[in-house]
Amino acid sequence: MKRGITTLLGMLFMSLSVLSFAQNRADAEGIQFFEGTWAEALQKAAAENKPIFLDVYASWCAPCKLLKNNTFPDAEVGRYFNSQYINVSLDGEKGDGVQVAHDLNIQAYPSLFILSSSGEPLVYYAGYLKSVDFIELGKAGIEQLNKK
């Protein structure tokens, strides 16, 4: 009986480890968003001389949820944006997002921006984009940056 419980606990632990690894791998495949304040994101972008991808969303916004669930987790999207940008996602109705939404005169959600490392808007798009189109938005941002 004791051996059976030990075996069962071992199998449970291994299953949880595999599930945890799979979840961490899935999380790592898509866009990795910066976790910090807007000011810290700007500092990081300036220090690394990297442009910023900014997603400004609202919790009630259906196209925002589509981006979050379909486009942002895409592995190809993650590879491109994680290598090219400091990625930031802000709720336009809470915290730092309120001031950023005001400063950028956001009229619709989701609002997707490519900004220079100093925060200057280079490319703007409002609405949902599929992965392939979203990567094109990212490439357009790099093109605009290279023109400066």
N, C-alpha and C positions, 0 to 999 in steps of 0.2 A: 504494500500500500504506500509506504513512504517513498519507495523507488518510483512508483507511478506518479505521485505528486511532484517529485523532483523532475521527472521527465516532462510532465505537463508544464511546469513552470519554466523549464528550459526552452520548450517549444514556444511558449507564449512570449518569452523574452526575445527569442530569435525573430518571431513574426513582427513584434513591435519594432525591432531594430531595422528590419527590411522595409517596413512601412515608413519609418522615419527617414531612412536613406532615400527612398523613392520620392517622398514629399520634398526633401531638401533638394534633390536633383531637379524635380519639376519646378521648384521655386527659382532655381539658378538658371533655368533655360530662358526665361522671359526677361523683360526689362527689370533691372534692379534699380529701384527708386531710392534716391538719397533720403536718409532719415535724419532730419535736423530742421532747423529753421530756414526760412528763405534767405536771411542774411548769411547764415553759414553756407548755404548752397552757393551763393554769389562769391563768398570768400574762397570756397573750394574750386569753383570754376576759374577764378582769377589766378589762384595759386598753380593750378594745373594747365592754365591757358587752354581750357576746353570750353566749347559752347555748351549751352544749356538747352535741353528739351524740357518744356514746361507743359504739363497737362493740368488745366484748371477745370474742375468738374463740380457737379452738385449731387448730393446723395439721392435725389429723386429723379435724376436724369437717365432715361432709358438708353440713349446712345452712349452715355458715359459707362454704363454697366456693360454694354456690348464690348467697348474698348477694353475694359478691365478684364472681362472674361474670355474674350476671343483674340484680340490683337496683341495686347501687352504680354500675355504668357507665351506667345509664339517664339520658338527657339531662334529662328532666323532674325526676327525683329530684335530679340534680346542680344544676339551676337553683334548686330549692327549698332544699335543704340548704346549698348554698354561700352563699346569700344570708342565711339565717337563723341559721346555727350555725357554731361552730368545730368541725370534724369531726375526730374522733380514733379511730384503730383500734389496738388493743393486743392482742398475743398474751397471753392470760391465764396462760400457762405460761412466759413468758420476760420478762426485763427489768422495766421499770416495770409491766407487766401483772400480774405476780405479786402485788405489793402492792396494786394497784388491785382485782384480783379478790378478794383477802382483805378489803380495806376495805369493798367493796360486797357481800360475802357471796355471791359468784356460785356458783350450784349447777349451772348448765347453760350450754352454748354453742350458738349465739351468744347473748350477753346484750347487749341494746340499751338504752341509757339516754339520756334527755334530762335534762341536769343544768343547774342555774342557773350563772351565770358564776362563782359561788364554789364550784361542785362539789357542790351539794346535789341529790340525786336528785329529779326531778319525775315522770318516767314511766319505767316499766321494761317490757320485753317480752323473753321468751326464745323464740328460734326464728326460722324463715325467714318473710319477708314478701315478697309480690310488690310491685312498684313502687307501685301505687295504694294499697295498704294501708300501705306504708312511709311514703308522704307523709302519710297520715292520722295515723300515729304522730308524725310531726314537727309536724303541726298541733295535736295533743293536747298536745304539750310547750309550744308557744307559748301555748295556752289556759291551761295550768296556771301558766305564768310570769305571765300577765296577771292571774291571780286573787290573786297575792301582793301 
